[in-house]
Amino acid sequence: MTVIDLDSRRPHWAGLASCLSCQHEWAAAAPIDTHDLQCPSCSEMQGVKFSVREIQLIRALEMIHTGRSGEGAGVDLSVTRDIARSALCNVGWPPYATPTPGTAGEGGQ
């Protein structure tokens, strides 16, 4: 009788990961449904499936969405915040992974 490790046959994701704690970046592989990765540098469970550049973009969108960015740019911030929220939801960025009912098209929070 042969024993088969089912975990080795499940779909895996492989790509660039970054630590939100120490900014370390590494090549990672994990089962598709894995959300938190352990950083090989600082050992924190703060690894995400994004490159450092993507994290910076996501944080910038998060700042726009929450109104913590510079607001003298002469753009319609309500539209910008809705776009930022949608982008954050699309990448599964917590706490925006699940769209809040009734927020889209209301001019932000």
FENTA-V203470 format. One record per helix or strand of 2 or more residues. SS is the DSSP state (A for helix, B for strand). FROM is the first residue (numbers start at 1). LEN is the number of residues. If there is no record, write none. Layout:
# FENTA-V203470
{{SS;FROM;LEN} {SS;FROM;LEN}}
This chain:
# FENTA-V203470
{{A;6;4} {B;12;8} {B;25;7} {B;47;2} {A;52;15} {A;77;14}}
